[in-house]
Amino acid sequence: MPVLSIQSLNVSYDTKHVIQSLDLSIEPGEIVALFGPSGCGKTTVLKSIAGLIEQATGTIEVAGRRVLGKQENVATELRKVGLIFQDYALFPHLTVRENIAFGMTHLSKSEQASKVEQMLSLIKLSEYIDSYPSQLSGGQQQRIAIVRALACEPDILLFDEAFSNLDPLFRFELIADIRHLLKEHHISALFVTHNQDEAFAFCDRIAVMHQGKIEQIDTAEKLFESPKTPFIAEFLGEGVWLDCKVESATQLQSSFGTLNYSGNISLNDKVGQQARVYLRPHQLSLAENADSSVQVIAERFVGECYESTISWQAQTVIVKCEKSMLNKTVNLKVKTDIQSVFFS
């Protein structure tokens, strides 16, 4: 049974449709991201799950219990969801012990003390039990916020841009630690972010949102290599569009030469049709050619390689190269199979 099941979720403000017929399911122990640009509706979905949006309609079930439906609209505090925000939301006048115990009023004092110690042991911060939030680093505060939510034993954790305020040097260390904690205890989570690196590092699957809808939900690798829509292709990273023609079920013809296709969608009935593919820098290569009219016009060293820039058919194309190609004339080639083909 899914820990979270959303069916036909709609949210409108006056005449503006913010969320449109959205479906989403999260399995036990799974971490899923809602990923997309600002304004696409990510946080609205999160707030709808938590019961913070009055305009939400559709069906939402948490651990098999309906919390939103035609006859149901369960109060936030009764939905058994844990909320973690980017600003940590710790009470500054309470100690770590008091912050974690805040939602445990149903337990005795001794049970609260035991639970707090257990939670702090999970994140290896037991020595800070009597500290105040102002005495902790950003990463420590976020760990406290997460175990405070866990202490209430929610069925699912909801993260709203929870790592965006942290120093980049420590952000991914915390992400790895929290992911390990959730996986170790088989805890499900929904993570809202506009940061691709965070989504890829933290989540098992990623739901890419655009204009209130989920356009594709998949693993990071499948999203990157096999985007289902032009928006997803462009949103997941820089690249260049290439016009081509379907020659056969496994080949396309382009101005770059013959492209090999190995995607999951059959092209048998598309032979002869015009199409477009989206090529990323790592899929391209440059070869020196003194007779070529294409020249590398700019370049920057990025550590593991050079990013060479050429102008091709009124487009700026970036290619990752092992060596400097600046000011050299080159041929442009595609070195990997094509996984996604788009038709008008």
C-alpha positions as CSV (number, residue, x, y, z in Angstrom):
1,M,0.0,0.0,0.0
2,P,1.4,3.5,-0.9
3,V,2.3,5.7,2.0
4,L,0.9,8.6,0.0
5,S,-1.7,8.5,-2.7
6,I,-2.9,11.6,-4.6
7,Q,-5.6,11.4,-7.2
8,S,-6.9,14.2,-9.3
9,L,-5.6,17.0,-7.1
10,N,-6.8,20.4,-8.2
11,V,-6.1,23.8,-6.6
12,S,-7.5,27.1,-8.1
13,Y,-7.3,30.7,-6.9
14,D,-10.2,32.6,-8.4
15,T,-9.9,31.7,-12.1
16,K,-6.2,30.6,-12.0
17,H,-5.5,26.9,-12.0
18,V,-2.4,26.3,-9.9
19,I,-2.6,22.5,-9.8
20,Q,-4.4,20.5,-12.5
21,S,-5.5,16.9,-12.1
22,L,-2.3,15.8,-10.4
23,D,-1.7,12.2,-9.5
24,L,1.2,11.0,-7.3
25,S,2.0,7.9,-5.3
26,I,4.9,7.2,-2.8
27,E,5.8,3.8,-1.6
28,P,6.9,2.8,1.9
29,G,10.5,3.9,2.5
30,E,10.7,5.9,-0.8
31,I,12.0,9.4,-1.1
32,V,10.4,11.4,-4.0
33,A,11.1,14.9,-5.2
34,L,8.7,17.5,-6.6
35,F,11.1,19.4,-8.8
36,G,10.5,22.3,-11.0
37,P,10.9,26.1,-11.6
38,S,9.5,28.7,-9.2
39,G,5.7,29.0,-9.5
40,C,5.0,25.6,-11.0
41,G,3.0,24.5,-7.9
42,K,5.4,22.4,-5.9
43,T,4.8,24.0,-2.5
44,T,1.1,24.1,-3.2
45,V,1.0,20.3,-3.6
46,L,3.0,20.0,-0.3
47,K,0.6,22.3,1.6
48,S,-2.4,20.4,0.1
49,I,-1.0,17.2,1.6
50,A,-0.5,18.9,4.9
51,G,-4.0,20.3,4.9
52,L,-2.9,24.0,4.7
53,I,-4.8,24.8,1.4
54,E,-8.5,25.3,1.7
55,Q,-9.0,25.4,-2.1
56,A,-7.6,21.8,-2.6
57,T,-10.0,19.2,-4.2
58,G,-9.5,15.7,-5.2
59,T,-8.4,12.7,-3.1
60,I,-5.4,12.4,-0.8
61,E,-4.7,9.3,1.3
62,V,-1.9,9.0,3.9
63,A,-1.0,5.4,4.9
64,G,-4.3,4.3,3.6
65,R,-6.4,6.8,5.5
66,R,-8.2,9.4,3.5
67,V,-7.4,12.9,4.6
68,L,-9.0,14.8,1.7
69,G,-12.0,13.8,-0.4
70,K,-15.5,14.7,-1.2
71,Q,-16.6,14.3,2.4
72,E,-13.2,14.4,4.2
73,N,-10.8,17.3,5.0
74,V,-8.8,16.2,8.1
75,A,-7.2,18.9,10.2
76,T,-3.4,19.3,9.7
77,E,-2.5,18.1,13.2
78,L,-4.4,14.9,12.6
79,R,-2.9,13.9,9.2
80,K,0.3,12.3,10.6
81,V,2.6,14.2,8.3
82,G,5.9,15.8,9.4
83,L,6.8,19.2,8.0
84,I,10.4,20.4,7.6
85,F,11.0,23.9,6.3
86,Q,14.0,25.8,5.0
87,D,14.1,28.1,8.0
88,Y,14.2,25.2,10.5
89,A,11.2,26.6,12.5
90,L,12.9,25.9,15.8
91,F,11.7,27.8,18.9
92,P,14.6,30.1,19.8
93,H,13.7,30.3,23.5
94,L,13.6,26.6,23.9
95,T,16.5,24.2,24.3
96,V,17.1,21.3,21.9
97,R,15.5,19.0,24.5
98,E,12.4,21.2,24.7
99,N,12.2,21.7,20.9
100,I,12.1,18.0,20.3
101,A,9.7,17.3,23.1
102,F,7.3,20.0,22.1
103,G,4.9,17.7,20.2
104,M,5.0,14.9,22.7
105,T,2.4,16.1,25.2
106,H,0.7,12.8,25.0
107,L,3.7,11.1,26.6
108,S,4.8,11.1,30.2
109,K,7.8,13.1,31.2
110,S,10.0,10.0,31.5
111,E,8.8,8.8,28.1
112,Q,9.5,12.2,26.6
113,A,13.1,12.2,28.0
114,S,13.7,8.8,26.6
115,K,12.4,9.7,23.2
116,V,14.4,12.9,23.0
117,E,17.6,11.0,23.9
118,Q,16.8,8.4,21.2
119,M,16.2,11.0,18.5
120,L,19.4,12.9,19.3
121,S,21.4,9.6,19.3
122,L,20.1,9.0,15.7
123,I,21.8,12.2,14.5
124,K,24.8,12.1,16.9
125,L,24.0,15.4,18.6
126,S,23.4,14.1,22.1
127,E,25.9,16.5,23.6
128,Y,23.7,19.5,22.4
129,I,20.6,18.4,24.4
130,D,20.6,21.6,26.6
131,S,21.8,24.0,23.9
132,Y,19.7,26.7,22.3
133,P,19.2,26.9,18.5
134,S,21.4,30.1,18.3
135,Q,24.3,28.0,19.6
136,L,24.0,25.5,16.7
137,S,25.2,25.6,13.1
138,G,22.6,25.6,10.3
139,G,23.2,22.0,9.6
140,Q,22.7,21.0,13.3
141,Q,19.5,23.1,13.5
142,Q,18.1,21.3,10.4
143,R,19.0,17.9,11.9
144,I,17.1,18.9,15.1
145,A,14.1,20.1,13.0
146,I,14.0,16.7,11.2
147,V,14.2,14.5,14.3
148,R,11.6,16.8,16.0
149,A,9.3,15.8,13.2
150,L,10.3,12.2,13.4
151,A,9.6,12.1,17.2
152,C,5.9,12.6,16.5
153,E,6.0,9.3,14.4
154,P,4.5,10.7,11.1
155,D,3.6,8.4,8.3
156,I,5.5,10.6,5.8
157,L,7.9,13.6,6.0
158,L,7.4,16.7,3.9
159,F,10.5,18.8,3.1
160,D,10.0,22.3,1.7
161,E,13.3,23.5,0.3
162,A,14.7,22.2,3.5
163,F,18.4,22.4,2.5
164,S,18.5,25.7,0.5
165,N,19.7,27.9,3.4
166,L,22.7,25.8,4.1
167,D,26.3,26.4,3.1
168,P,26.9,24.5,-0.2
169,L,30.1,23.0,1.4
170,F,28.0,21.2,4.0
171,R,24.7,20.8,2.2
172,F,25.4,17.6,0.5
173,E,27.0,16.1,3.5
174,L,23.7,16.7,5.4
175,I,21.7,15.4,2.5
176,A,23.7,12.2,2.5
177,D,23.3,11.8,6.3
178,I,19.5,12.5,6.2
179,R,19.0,10.1,3.3
180,H,20.9,7.4,5.2
181,L,18.7,8.1,8.3
182,L,15.5,7.8,6.4
183,K,16.5,4.7,4.5
184,E,17.8,3.0,7.7
185,H,14.4,3.5,9.4
186,H,12.3,2.9,6.2
187,I,10.7,6.4,6.4
188,S,9.0,7.9,3.3
189,A,9.5,11.5,2.3
190,L,8.4,14.0,-0.3
191,F,11.0,16.7,-1.0
192,V,10.2,20.0,-2.7
193,T,13.1,21.7,-4.4
194,H,14.1,23.8,-7.5
195,N,17.7,22.6,-7.1
196,Q,18.6,19.7,-9.5
197,D,21.7,18.6,-7.6
198,E,19.7,18.3,-4.4
199,A,16.9,16.3,-6.1
200,F,19.4,14.0,-7.8
201,A,21.4,13.4,-4.6
202,F,18.5,12.9,-2.1
203,C,15.7,11.2,-4.0
204,D,14.8,7.8,-5.4
205,R,12.4,9.2,-8.0
206,I,11.9,12.8,-9.2
207,A,8.6,14.2,-10.4
208,V,9.2,17.2,-12.7
209,M,6.5,19.7,-12.5
210,H,5.5,22.3,-15.1
211,Q,2.5,24.7,-14.9
212,G,0.7,22.7,-12.2
213,K,1.2,19.3,-13.7
214,I,3.7,16.4,-13.3
215,E,5.2,16.0,-16.8
216,Q,7.4,13.0,-15.9
217,I,8.3,11.0,-12.8
218,D,11.3,8.8,-13.0
219,T,14.8,8.1,-11.6
220,A,17.4,10.9,-12.1
221,E,19.2,8.8,-14.8
222,K,16.1,8.2,-16.8
223,L,15.0,11.8,-16.6
224,F,18.3,13.0,-17.8
225,E,18.9,10.5,-20.6
226,S,15.2,10.0,-21.7
227,P,13.2,13.2,-21.1
228,K,9.6,12.8,-22.3
229,T,8.9,16.4,-23.1
230,P,11.0,19.3,-24.6
231,F,10.5,21.3,-21.3
232,I,12.1,18.5,-19.3
233,A,15.0,18.2,-21.7
234,E,15.8,21.9,-21.5
235,F,15.1,22.2,-17.8
236,L,17.5,19.5,-16.8
237,G,20.5,21.2,-18.4
238,E,22.0,23.1,-21.3
239,G,22.1,21.6,-24.7
240,V,21.3,22.3,-28.4
241,W,18.3,21.3,-30.5
242,L,19.1,19.4,-33.7
243,D,16.6,18.9,-36.6
244,C,16.7,15.4,-38.0
245,K,14.8,12.9,-40.1
246,V,13.8,9.4,-39.1
247,E,15.6,6.9,-41.4
248,S,14.7,3.7,-39.7
249,A,13.6,2.3,-36.3
250,T,17.2,2.8,-35.0
251,Q,18.7,5.6,-37.0
252,L,18.1,9.3,-37.7
253,Q,19.8,11.5,-40.3
254,S,21.0,15.0,-39.4
255,S,23.5,17.7,-40.3
256,F,25.8,16.0,-37.7
257,G,25.6,12.7,-39.7
258,T,23.8,9.5,-38.8
259,L,22.5,9.3,-35.2
260,N,21.8,6.0,-33.5
261,Y,18.6,5.7,-31.6
262,S,18.1,3.2,-28.7
263,G,15.1,4.7,-26.9
264,N,12.1,2.8,-25.6
265,I,9.6,4.4,-28.0
266,S,9.3,2.6,-31.3
267,L,10.1,4.7,-34.4
268,N,8.8,2.1,-36.9
269,D,5.8,4.2,-37.8
270,K,7.8,7.4,-37.9
271,V,10.1,6.6,-40.8
272,G,10.4,9.6,-43.1
273,Q,9.1,12.1,-40.6
274,Q,10.9,15.2,-39.4
275,A,11.9,15.3,-35.7
276,R,14.1,17.1,-33.2
277,V,16.6,15.8,-30.6
278,Y,18.1,17.6,-27.7
279,L,21.9,17.1,-27.3
280,R,23.8,17.8,-24.1
281,P,27.5,18.8,-24.0
282,H,28.6,15.3,-22.9
283,Q,27.0,13.7,-25.9
284,L,29.1,15.7,-28.4
285,S,32.7,15.6,-29.4
286,L,35.0,17.8,-31.5
287,A,37.6,16.7,-34.0
288,E,40.2,19.0,-35.5
289,N,39.6,19.7,-39.2
290,A,41.6,22.3,-41.0
291,D,39.0,22.4,-43.8
292,S,36.1,23.1,-41.5
293,S,34.4,26.5,-41.2
294,V,33.4,25.8,-37.6
295,Q,35.7,27.3,-35.0
296,V,36.0,27.1,-31.2
297,I,35.3,30.7,-30.2
298,A,35.5,30.4,-26.4
299,E,36.6,28.0,-23.8
300,R,36.8,27.5,-20.1
301,F,38.5,24.9,-17.9
302,V,36.1,23.3,-15.4
303,G,38.4,20.9,-13.6
304,E,37.8,17.5,-15.2
305,C,37.5,18.9,-18.8
306,Y,37.3,22.0,-21.0
307,E,33.9,23.4,-22.1
308,S,34.4,24.5,-25.6
309,T,32.0,26.9,-27.3
310,I,31.2,27.0,-31.0
311,S,28.6,28.9,-33.1
312,W,26.6,26.5,-35.2
313,Q,23.6,27.3,-37.4
314,A,22.8,30.4,-35.3
315,Q,23.0,28.4,-32.0
316,T,25.7,28.5,-29.3
317,V,26.9,24.9,-28.7
318,I,28.9,23.8,-25.7
319,V,31.0,20.7,-25.9
320,K,33.0,18.9,-23.2
321,C,36.5,18.2,-24.4
322,E,39.5,16.5,-22.8
323,K,42.0,19.0,-24.2
324,S,42.0,22.6,-25.2
325,M,40.5,23.3,-28.7
326,L,40.4,27.1,-28.5
327,N,40.6,28.9,-31.9
328,K,40.8,25.6,-33.8
329,T,38.5,24.6,-36.7
330,V,36.6,21.5,-35.9
331,N,34.0,18.9,-36.9
332,L,31.1,18.4,-34.5
333,K,30.0,14.8,-33.9
334,V,27.4,13.0,-31.7
335,K,29.2,10.2,-29.7
336,T,26.3,8.6,-27.8
337,D,23.0,7.0,-28.7
338,I,19.8,9.1,-28.8
339,Q,17.2,8.1,-26.2
340,S,14.5,10.7,-26.8
341,V,13.0,12.0,-30.1
342,F,10.4,14.8,-30.3
343,F,7.9,15.4,-33.0
344,S,5.7,18.5,-33.7
